[in-house]
Amino acid sequence: RCARREADHLAVPSRPRDVPRSLEAGIEFDDVTFTYPGGTEPAVTNLSLHIRGGELIALVGENGAGKSTLVKLLLRF
């Protein structure tokens, strides 16, 4: 179990929206760079990706390539 400080949590939007039943427009990342708190190197650098609604994808790559980080970003972890 990981202990987290309150500042590490995502802010709750003042007007949250429900998750849509289907993602007709898909999901898009546009030039995303992400470094974990306390990290010195980005886990993901300049990622641009568009996943169309209904599309199935596979994430394949070497260890440390950012696959798990991408999934965590998608899920807002």
ABEGO torsion letter per residue (X at the ends): XBBBBAAABBBBBABBBBBBABBAAEBBBBGBBBBBBGBABBABBGBBBBBBBGBBBBBBEBBGAGAAAAAAAAAGX
